[in-house]
Amino acid sequence: MNLDDLRSLFVFDVVGDDQLTRLLAAGEEVAFEEGTDLFHEGDPADFWWVLVEGHVELVRRAGREEPVVLATMDRPGVWAGGFRAWDPSSAYLASARGAGPGRLFRVPSSALGELAREWFPFGVHLIEGFFQTVRRMDTLSRQRESLIALGTLAAGLAHELNNPASATTRAVDELQDTCNMLLVSLEHLALQQLAAENYVALDALRREIDPNVANTDPLAVADREDALSNWLDAHGVETSWRIAPPLATAGVDLEWCDRAASVLEGAQLEPGLEWIAGTLTTRSLLSEIKESAGRISSLVDAVKTYSQLDRATVQLIDVTEGIESTLVMLAHKLPDAVAVVRDFDPDTPPIEASPAELNQVWTNLIDNAIDAMGGKGTLRISTRADADALLVEIADTGSGMSPEVEARAFEPFFTTKDVGKGTGLGLDISRRIVADRHHGRITIDSRPGRTAVCVRLPRPQPSS
């Protein structure tokens, strides 16, 4: 490594020869090959690394998964590490490995700090203050954004679970009362000495009833219930208020009642019809419990899809699955006056991506679109593919953005929402996930009455 090697790097454009000579003496050349490990995430950032030639991948590991490439150092003069020159507790934020043969110039962080303090004492003072302040603010802000996202997830899940859980609880309570009624009616039939052949005939009449083919129009059900109540009252049945509704809902008519009366003699009629009504109610309640339990199960599946807790960090995914799970999580924020239009291309190809991170992008974009419409409008979500990328567009019919707001939309901490309603990090985080983590692009096209955010994600290319 010589002075000319460093002089050719843009990072040293304004560094004098004397200073560059001292920097060269403090550092050393590090040659690497493809796959060479240079430094590791979490280790103390003891060195400042400057790329001279070649390519270096910056990767990060999540749990037990394979490392994911965050960025690539491919321009001579770009640098990484060295943070301990300004903060003794700093560590490498990612690991570095060679993507091919090349060279790096490495300077110990302690030496870099000493030289910088000697040459630029005031500048170093500003760097240290800025470094620590920004790091602290960034950490706190992202923690708050994570808590907001967690709160959104928890609120959405609680809201969506409440209805099926309440329905299940209500059905179980009613089922207990119905079971008691069934037992009491059977006891009364036994006391009235219902003959075995009559019980068999009554059960045959019960099996004739098929609620699935009944006319469920509310007016038709109400008319049947009135007719049944009158028939029951005329035959001396005191509990017509309890028997008529389930019979009417199941489609029972007066002809069926006449046949039941021919099987049940005198005092047997009321407990016999109570038993029939109880079996119909039991079947209806069990169906309701099954439907509610299925709804809860589908919500749990949606949460698992949304959070990706049991999935690999990077995998081959169908983005529409993540969008659908996000809509489930945000259903409590969607007013009745907001129509959701899904325009998913059935030929949308799978892509390699981090589904949990993309779900955070969909959450931010859909949440912003809902807020922009002020409770009324159309949310359109489209997917389509071109030769080398998958495009996801989330559009709303809100008032749109001014050119000034659109120009600053991706700036950290910039927000047009009221105090306490936004952090200004949603679009910034989305841009980082799309651009830095997935090597894609996110753009905004806004005009009065329509704002569309387009996310372009690269498709895996077939190997030649």
C-alpha positions in Angstrom: 0.0 0.0 0.0 1.5 3.4 -1.0 0.5 7.0 -1.0 -0.8 6.9 -4.6 -3.2 4.1 -3.7 -4.8 6.3 -1.1 -4.6 9.5 -3.1 -6.8 7.9 -5.8 -9.7 7.4 -3.4 -12.4 10.0 -3.3 -12.6 9.9 0.5 -9.1 11.4 0.7 -9.6 14.2 -1.9 -9.0 17.1 0.6 -6.4 15.4 2.8 -2.9 16.8 2.6 0.1 14.7 1.8 1.6 15.0 5.3 -1.7 13.9 6.9 -2.1 11.1 4.4 1.4 9.9 5.0 0.8 9.7 8.8 -2.5 7.9 8.1 -0.8 5.4 5.9 1.8 4.7 8.6 -1.0 4.1 11.1 -2.8 1.6 8.9 -2.1 -1.5 6.9 -3.3 -3.2 3.7 -5.6 -6.2 4.0 -6.0 -8.4 1.0 -9.1 -10.7 0.7 -10.6 -13.3 -1.5 -14.1 -14.4 -2.1 -15.7 -15.6 1.2 -13.0 -14.0 3.4 -14.5 -12.9 6.7 -13.2 -9.4 7.5 -15.2 -8.4 10.6 -18.2 -9.7 12.5 -21.5 -8.1 13.6 -21.5 -7.3 17.3 -17.7 -7.2 17.7 -16.1 -4.0 18.9 -15.6 -1.7 15.9 -11.8 -1.5 16.5 -10.9 -0.7 12.8 -11.8 1.7 10.1 -12.0 -0.1 6.8 -11.6 1.7 3.4 -12.2 -0.2 0.2 -9.3 0.1 -2.3 -10.5 -2.4 -4.9 -12.9 -5.3 -5.2 -16.3 -5.9 -3.6 -17.3 -6.5 0.0 -20.7 -7.7 1.2 -22.1 -6.4 4.4 -24.3 -9.1 5.9 -26.4 -9.6 9.0 -27.7 -12.8 10.6 -31.2 -13.1 12.1 -31.5 -15.8 14.7 -30.4 -19.1 13.2 -31.1 -18.1 9.7 -28.5 -17.7 6.9 -26.9 -14.2 6.8 -28.7 -11.7 4.7 -26.8 -9.2 2.5 -27.7 -5.7 3.6 -25.4 -3.7 1.3 -22.4 -4.0 -1.0 -19.2 -2.0 -0.8 -18.3 -1.8 -4.5 -16.9 1.7 -5.0 -13.2 2.4 -4.1 -13.2 4.9 -1.2 -16.3 3.7 0.5 -15.7 2.8 4.1 -17.1 0.9 7.1 -16.5 0.6 10.8 -14.2 2.8 12.9 -17.0 3.9 15.2 -14.9 3.5 18.3 -12.9 6.5 17.3 -16.0 8.5 18.5 -17.8 6.1 20.8 -15.8 3.6 22.9 -18.8 1.3 23.2 -19.6 1.0 19.5 -19.7 -2.3 17.7 -19.9 -3.4 14.0 -23.5 -3.2 12.8 -23.0 -6.0 10.3 -20.4 -8.6 9.2 -18.2 -8.1 6.2 -17.0 -10.8 3.7 -15.2 -10.7 0.4 -17.4 -11.0 -2.7 -14.2 -11.6 -4.8 -10.5 -10.8 -4.6 -9.6 -7.3 -3.5 -7.9 -5.0 -1.0 -8.8 -2.8 1.9 -6.9 -0.2 3.9 -7.4 -0.8 7.6 -6.7 1.8 10.4 -7.2 1.1 14.1 -10.1 3.2 15.5 -7.9 4.5 18.3 -5.3 5.8 15.8 -7.9 7.3 13.6 -9.4 9.1 16.6 -6.1 10.4 17.8 -5.1 11.8 14.4 -8.6 13.3 13.8 -8.5 15.0 17.2 -5.0 16.4 16.4 -6.0 17.7 13.0 -9.6 18.7 13.5 -10.4 19.0 17.3 -13.5 21.1 16.8 -14.7 18.8 14.0 -14.2 15.7 16.2 -16.1 17.4 19.0 -19.1 18.0 16.7 -18.8 14.4 15.3 -18.9 12.9 18.8 -21.9 14.9 19.8 -23.8 14.3 16.6 -22.9 10.6 16.6 -24.2 10.0 20.1 -27.2 12.3 19.8 -28.4 10.8 16.5 -27.8 7.3 17.7 -29.8 7.8 20.8 -32.7 9.6 19.0 -32.7 7.0 16.3 -32.8 4.1 18.8 -35.7 5.8 20.8 -37.6 6.7 17.7 -37.4 3.2 16.2 -38.3 1.7 19.5 -41.4 3.9 19.5 -42.2 3.0 15.9 -41.9 -0.7 16.8 -44.2 -0.2 19.8 -46.7 1.6 17.6 -46.6 -1.3 15.1 -47.0 -3.7 18.0 -49.9 -1.7 19.3 -51.6 -1.7 15.9 -51.2 -5.5 15.7 -52.5 -6.0 19.2 -55.5 -3.6 18.7 -56.4 -5.2 15.4 -56.1 -8.7 16.7 -58.1 -7.9 19.9 -60.9 -6.2 17.8 -61.1 -9.1 15.3 -61.1 -11.8 18.0 -63.7 -10.1 20.1 -66.7 -10.9 17.8 -66.1 -14.6 17.3 -65.0 -15.1 20.9 -68.2 -13.3 22.2 -70.3 -15.3 19.8 -68.7 -18.6 21.1 -69.3 -17.6 24.7 -73.0 -16.6 24.0 -73.6 -19.9 22.0 -72.1 -22.0 24.8 -74.3 -20.4 27.4 -77.4 -20.9 25.2 -76.2 -24.5 24.5 -76.2 -25.2 28.2 -79.8 -24.0 28.5 -80.8 -26.0 25.4 -79.3 -29.2 26.8 -81.2 -28.7 30.0 -84.4 -28.3 28.0 -83.7 -31.5 26.1 -83.2 -33.5 29.2 -86.4 -32.1 30.8 -88.4 -32.7 27.7 -87.2 -36.3 27.5 -88.0 -36.8 31.2 -91.6 -35.5 30.5 -92.0 -37.8 27.5 -90.9 -40.7 29.8 -93.4 -39.7 32.4 -96.1 -39.5 29.7 -95.2 -43.0 28.8 -94.4 -42.3 25.1 -94.3 -45.6 23.3 -91.1 -46.7 21.6 -92.7 -46.9 18.2 -94.1 -43.3 18.6 -90.6 -42.1 19.6 -89.1 -43.7 16.5 -91.8 -42.0 14.4 -91.1 -38.7 16.1 -87.4 -39.0 15.4 -88.2 -39.8 11.8 -90.1 -36.6 11.6 -87.2 -34.8 13.1 -84.8 -36.2 10.5 -87.1 -34.9 7.7 -86.3 -31.3 8.7 -83.5 -29.8 6.6 -82.6 -26.3 7.7 -80.3 -26.0 4.7 -83.2 -25.9 2.2 -85.4 -23.6 4.3 -86.4 -20.1 3.0 -84.3 -17.9 5.2 -85.8 -14.6 4.1 -86.6 -12.7 7.3 -90.2 -12.0 6.2 -90.8 -15.6 5.3 -89.4 -16.8 8.7 -91.5 -14.3 10.5 -94.7 -15.4 8.7 -93.9 -19.1 9.5 -93.3 -18.2 13.2 -96.6 -16.5 13.5 -98.4 -19.4 11.9 -96.7 -21.9 14.1 -97.3 -19.9 17.2 -101.1 -19.8 16.4 -101.1 -23.5 15.7 -99.3 -24.3 19.0 -101.6 -22.0 21.0 -104.6 -23.7 19.4 -103.3 -27.1 20.5 -102.7 -25.9 24.1 -98.9 -25.7 24.0 -97.9 -23.2 26.7 -94.3 -22.8 25.6 -95.0 -21.7 22.0 -92.6 -18.7 22.4 -89.8 -21.2 22.9 -90.8 -23.8 20.3 -91.9 -21.7 17.4 -88.7 -19.7 16.6 -86.4 -22.7 16.0 -89.1 -24.6 14.0 -89.7 -21.6 11.8 -86.0 -21.0 11.2 -85.6 -24.7 10.2 -88.5 -24.4 7.7 -91.2 -26.4 9.5 -94.7 -25.9 8.2 -98.2 -26.6 9.6 -98.5 -29.9 7.6 -95.5 -31.3 9.5 -97.0 -30.1 12.8 -100.2 -32.0 12.0 -98.2 -35.2 11.4 -96.3 -34.7 14.7 -99.6 -34.2 16.5 -100.8 -37.6 15.2 -97.7 -39.3 16.8 -97.9 -37.4 20.1 -101.0 -37.9 22.2 -102.4 -35.2 24.5 -99.8 -34.1 27.0 -97.0 -35.6 25.0 -97.3 -32.9 22.3 -95.6 -30.1 24.2 -92.5 -32.1 25.5 -92.2 -33.8 22.1 -92.1 -30.6 20.2 -89.8 -29.1 22.8 -87.4 -32.0 22.2 -87.6 -31.4 18.4 -87.0 -27.6 18.9 -84.1 -28.4 21.3 -82.3 -30.6 18.8 -82.7 -28.0 16.1 -81.4 -25.3 18.4 -78.5 -27.5 19.4 -77.5 -28.1 15.8 -77.7 -24.4 15.1 -75.6 -23.4 18.1 -72.9 -26.1 17.3 -72.7 -24.7 13.8 -72.3 -21.2 15.2 -69.5 -22.4 17.6 -67.8 -24.2 14.7 -67.9 -21.1 12.6 -66.6 -18.8 15.4 -63.8 -21.3 16.2 -62.9 -21.4 12.5 -62.8 -17.6 12.4 -60.5 -17.5 15.5 -58.3 -20.2 13.9 -58.1 -18.2 10.6 -57.2 -15.0 12.6 -54.4 -16.9 14.3 -53.1 -18.1 10.9 -53.3 -14.5 9.7 -51.2 -13.3 12.6 -48.7 -16.0 12.0 -48.5 -15.0 8.4 -48.2 -11.3 9.3 -45.6 -11.7 12.0 -43.7 -14.6 10.4 -42.6 -15.8 13.8 -42.2 -19.4 12.7 -40.9 -18.7 9.2 -37.4 -18.2 7.8 -36.1 -14.6 7.6 -35.8 -14.7 3.8 -37.9 -17.1 1.8 -39.8 -17.5 -1.5 -43.1 -15.7 -0.9 -46.4 -14.8 -2.4 -46.8 -11.1 -1.6 -50.6 -11.2 -1.8 -50.6 -13.5 1.2 -48.8 -10.9 3.3 -51.1 -8.1 2.0 -54.2 -10.1 2.9 -52.9 -10.8 6.4 -52.1 -7.1 6.8 -55.7 -6.2 5.8 -56.9 -8.5 8.5 -54.7 -6.8 11.1 -55.9 -3.4 10.0 -59.6 -4.3 9.6 -60.5 -2.4 12.8 -59.2 0.8 11.2 -61.2 0.4 8.0 -64.4 2.4 8.2 -67.5 1.0 6.5 -67.4 3.9 4.0 -63.9 2.8 2.8 -64.1 0.2 0.0 -61.2 -2.1 -0.5 -60.5 -3.2 -4.1 -58.1 -6.0 -4.7 -56.6 -6.0 -8.2 -54.2 -8.9 -7.9 -52.7 -10.4 -11.0 -53.3 -14.2 -10.8 -50.0 -14.7 -12.5 -48.1 -12.7 -9.9 -44.8 -14.6 -9.4 -43.3 -15.4 -6.0 -40.2 -13.5 -5.0 -37.3 -14.0 -2.5 -37.9 -11.5 0.3 -38.2 -11.1 4.1 -42.0 -11.4 4.5 -42.1 -9.9 8.0 -40.3 -6.8 6.8 -42.5 -6.5 3.7 -45.6 -6.8 6.0 -44.3 -3.8 7.9 -44.2 -1.9 4.6 -47.8 -2.9 3.7 -48.9 -1.9 7.2 -47.3 1.6 6.9 -48.6 2.2 3.4 -52.2 0.9 4.0 -52.4 2.8 7.3 -51.3 6.0 5.6 -53.8 5.5 2.9 -56.7 4.9 5.3 -55.7 8.1 7.2 -55.5 10.1 4.0 -59.1 9.3 3.1 -60.6 10.6 6.3 -63.0 7.8 6.7 -64.5 7.6 3.2 -63.1 6.5 -0.2 -61.6 3.6 -2.1 -58.4 1.8 -1.2 -57.1 -0.1 -4.3 -54.3 -2.6 -3.9 -52.8 -3.9 -7.2 -50.1 -6.4 -8.1 -48.5 -7.0 -11.4 -45.2 -8.2 -12.8 -42.9 -7.2 -15.6 -39.8 -8.8 -17.0 -37.5 -8.3 -14.0 -39.7 -7.0 -11.1 -42.9 -7.4 -9.1 -44.9 -4.2 -8.6 -47.3 -3.5 -5.8 -49.4 -0.4 -5.9 -51.4 0.9 -3.0 -53.7 3.8 -4.0 -56.2 5.9 -2.1 -58.8 8.5 -3.1 -57.7 11.1 -0.5 -57.0 14.7 -1.2 -53.5 14.0 -2.4 -50.1 15.5 -1.5 -48.8 18.9 -2.4 -45.5 18.9 -4.5 -43.7 20.1 -1.4 -45.0 17.3 0.8 -44.4 14.7 -1.9 -40.8 15.8 -2.2 -40.2 15.3 1.5 -42.3 12.3 2.1 -39.4 9.9 2.7 -37.5 12.1 5.0 -37.1 10.8 8.5 -39.4 12.4 11.1 -41.3 14.4 8.4 -45.1 14.0 8.9 -48.2 15.9 8.1 -50.2 14.2 10.8 -51.2 15.9 14.1 -48.9 15.7 17.1 -49.2 12.3 18.7 -50.7 10.6 15.6 -47.5 10.0 13.6 -43.7 9.7 14.0 -42.7 10.5 10.5 -40.8 7.2 10.3 -43.3 5.0 8.4 -42.3 5.9 4.9 -38.6 6.2 5.9 -38.6 2.7 7.3 -40.6 1.4 4.3 -38.0 3.0 1.9 -35.1 1.4 3.9 -36.8 -2.0 3.8 -37.6 -1.8 0.1 -34.4 -0.1 -1.2 -31.7 -1.2 1.3 -32.9 -4.7 2.3 -34.6 -5.8 -1.0 -32.7 -3.7 -3.6 -36.0 -2.4 -4.9 -37.6 1.0 -5.3 -40.5 2.9 -3.8 -42.1 5.9 -5.5 -45.1 8.2 -5.0 -47.5 9.5 -7.6 -49.9 12.0 -6.1 -52.6 14.2 -7.6 -55.9 15.6 -6.2 -58.2 12.7 -5.6 -55.6 9.9 -6.0 -52.3 9.1 -4.3 -50.5 5.9 -5.4 -47.4 4.4 -3.7 -45.7 1.9 -6.0 -43.2 -0.7 -4.6 -41.0 -2.3 -7.1 -39.3 -5.5 -5.9 -36.8 -7.4 -8.1 -37.7 -10.9 -9.3 -35.2 -13.8 -9.0 -33.6 -14.2 -12.4 -33.2 -17.7 -13.9 -29.6 -18.8 -13.9 -28.1 -19.1 -17.4 
